[in-house]
Amino acid sequence: MHQRVLIVEDDLDIARLLQVHLNELDLEVDHLATGEGVMSQLSNQSYAIVLLDIMLPQVDGLTLCREIKTLHPKVSVVMLTSKSSEMDRVIGLEMGADDYICKPCSYREFQARIKAQLRHIKLLEAQQCNDVPSSKSVPITLGDLQVDPHCHEVSLHQKQLDLTATEFELMLFFAKHPNQVFSRAQLLESVWGYDHLGYEHTVNSHINRIRTKLEKLTDQAIIETVWGVGYKLNSKPLQQERL
């Protein structure tokens, strides 16, 4: 069964071009030119990804992003923004967007970013934990933090964190390399699968969201910022808490 993408874009030329690139990835595509019918469309049809322009008639993209992630949290939302709208990109990510794409961009970059989202979605579907685990999906335990690649779950102090697919992949990558520092560029390449400049906000916002969820379960800094370098998962507090 083909996965389906919803494009919400009022510029018809851009929408047609995006549809061509998505069809090349064997994806089915629907298009809306305004934000008015988006929520009813999502209620009637299942979508893997919503490509959402920020500047829309009737209902703006930022408001829609928040509504989509509230009512349909498993749907991947990718914001379409202009290269000059940095603040809109930051706000979109803080409202729960999974990624953003600056217009215009090359079709290779566009398809790479869509493929990254599809990979995250595939991992999210593994959350049902029905398949027989492989030798590569043994849970990683760091003190009271456990990351289970097979069930797609992260728990701290035996309490499960409610993570999106991308947030899980980020935690899994950190758990595989505890106490090792990674730059935002390295995280983009390793977790998202691309290394294009100008998308560092994606890393920052996802780490901020993970930290917020961790802070509900511990007052220890698990994901640390190493100023001037990047981020790391600090396993020492986890070991100390277990003692």
KEMARGU-793304 format. One record per residue (C-alpha): residue number from 1; x, y, z. Coordinates in steps of 0.02 Angstrom, whole numbers. Layout:
<rs>
R  nr      X      Y      Z
R NUM      X      Y      Z
...
</rs>
This chain:
<rs>
R  nr      X      Y      Z
R   1      0      0      0
R   2     71    169    -52
R   3     98    301     80
R   4      7    464     55
R   5     65    644     75
R   6    -43    798     94
R   7     27    960     20
R   8    -48   1120     92
R   9     20   1257    -22
R  10    -69   1405   -103
R  11     60   1424   -242
R  12     -1   1300   -372
R  13    164   1296   -468
R  14    260   1249   -311
R  15    128   1120   -264
R  16    138   1037   -436
R  17    327   1031   -428
R  18    324    953   -254
R  19    198    825   -314
R  20    312    772   -457
R  21    457    746   -336
R  22    345    647   -216
R  23    274    538   -355
R  24    454    494   -401
R  25    467    420   -225
R  26    312    314   -260
R  27    204    419   -144
R  28     23    463   -172
R  29    -14    649   -155
R  30   -164    758   -115
R  31   -163    948   -121
R  32   -254   1088    -31
R  33   -227   1270    -77
R  34   -290   1340     89
R  35   -282   1287    270
R  36   -470   1284    294
R  37   -504   1101    253
R  38   -346   1023    323
R  39   -415    953    485
R  40   -568    875    404
R  41   -455    801    268
R  42   -346    720    402
R  43   -501    649    486
R  44   -559    566    324
R  45   -393    509    251
R  46   -234    433    324
R  47    -73    527    286
R  48    108    489    326
R  49    169    668    298
R  50     89    840    288
R  51    191    969    192
R  52    128   1131    266
R  53    162   1305    201
R  54    176   1434    339
R  55     95   1577    242
R  56    -80   1515    199
R  57   -246   1601    168
R  58   -383   1582    300
R  59   -285   1478    427
R  60    -98   1502    450
R  61     23   1356    446
R  62     87   1379    623
R  63    -87   1364    696
R  64   -120   1211    588
R  65     43   1130    642
R  66     -7   1142    825
R  67   -181   1072    789
R  68   -115    929    684
R  69     13    874    814
R  70   -119    884    951
R  71   -250    779    861
R  72   -139    674    747
R  73     30    660    838
R  74     94    517    728
R  75     76    618    568
R  76    243    693    515
R  77    229    881    487
R  78    359    965    376
R  79    347   1155    366
R  80    376   1243    200
R  81    459   1411    234
R  82    553   1548    144
R  83    739   1563    174
R  84    713   1731    262
R  85    582   1673    389
R  86    699   1606    524
R  87    583   1650    668
R  88    438   1558    586
R  89    547   1403    569
R  90    593   1409    752
R  91    412   1434    807
R  92    355   1293    693
R  93    479   1172    769
R  94    432   1225    945
R  95    249   1190    901
R  96    296   1012    858
R  97    345   1013    674
R  98    459    868    631
R  99    563    966    506
R 100    560   1114    389
R 101    611   1142    209
R 102    666   1311    145
R 103    594   1365    -24
R 104    668   1351   -149
R 105    773   1196   -126
R 106    846   1066   -244
R 107    741    914   -281
R 108    882    803   -214
R 109    878    891    -46
R 110    688    887    -43
R 111    680    701    -78
R 112    818    665     49
R 113    721    753    184
R 114    559    663    139
R 115    650    496    142
R 116    715    538    316
R 117    537    567    377
R 118    479    405    298
R 119    618    313    389
R 120    562    389    555
R 121    382    339    518
R 122    435    160    482
R 123    521    152    650
R 124    369    224    736
R 125    263     84    664
R 126    380    -39    751
R 127    313     28    916
R 128    180   -109    912
R 129    321   -229    955
R 130    240   -377    866
R 131    387   -439    763
R 132    521   -556    827
R 133    669   -450    884
R 134    835   -467    795
R 135   1007   -474    873
R 136   1029   -290    830
R 137    876   -237    931
R 138    934   -282   1106
R 139    883   -146   1231
R 140   1020    -24   1282
R 141   1026      4   1471
R 142   1117    151   1548
R 143   1077    149   1733
R 144    891    184   1746
R 145    877    236   1563
R 146    825    101   1441
R 147    811    121   1252
R 148    725    -24   1164
R 149    754    -21    974
R 150    632   -165    945
R 151    482    -92   1035
R 152    534     86    992
R 153    521    138   1175
R 154    625    241   1296
R 155    598    229   1483
R 156    676    316   1632
R 157    649    250   1808
R 158    531    121   1729
R 159    420    260   1663
R 160    399    272   1475
R 161    437    433   1382
R 162    311    486   1250
R 163    429    521   1105
R 164    400    554    921
R 165    488    444    794
R 166    625    573    766
R 167    650    602    952
R 168    668    414    977
R 169    800    400    841
R 170    896    542    921
R 171    889    459   1093
R 172    940    292   1016
R 173   1090    372    932
R 174   1144    455   1095
R 175   1120    293   1192
R 176   1232    200   1071
R 177   1369    329   1102
R 178   1355    381   1285
R 179   1465    526   1343
R 180   1522    560   1165
R 181   1498    738   1102
R 182   1418    767    932
R 183   1400    930    836
R 184   1233    980    763
R 185   1301    942    589
R 186   1350    767    643
R 187   1178    736    719
R 188   1092    799    561
R 189   1192    679    455
R 190   1178    529    574
R 191    996    545    629
R 192    909    643    492
R 193   1017    578    351
R 194   1071    743    273
R 195   1204    874    305
R 196   1134   1033    226
R 197   1180   1198    307
R 198   1046   1306    385
R 199    946   1169    472
R 200   1028   1174    644
R 201    863   1232    722
R 202    794   1059    687
R 203    922    980    804
R 204    902   1114    938
R 205    713   1102    944
R 206    708    912    953
R 207    836    910   1093
R 208    738   1043   1188
R 209    580    938   1174
R 210    671    782   1235
R 211    743    879   1382
R 212    570    942   1431
R 213    505    763   1436
R 214    656    700   1534
R 215    640    841   1661
R 216    470    774   1711
R 217    556    616   1774
R 218    724    679   1839
R 219    812    838   1891
R 220    977    773   1820
R 221   1043    841   1655
R 222   1041    689   1541
R 223   1065    776   1373
R 224   1202    905   1401
R 225   1259   1051   1295
R 226   1447   1060   1272
R 227   1466   1243   1227
R 228   1553   1274   1063
R 229   1550   1090   1017
R 230   1379   1008   1025
R 231   1278    887   1132
R 232   1305    725   1226
R 233   1209    599   1331
R 234   1286    604   1504
R 235   1269    429   1578
R 236   1353    470   1745
R 237   1198    541   1832
R 238   1099    388   1775
R 239   1224    270   1856
R 240   1226    375   2015
R 241   1035    377   2027
R 242   1032    189   2012
R 243   1150    173   2159
</rs>
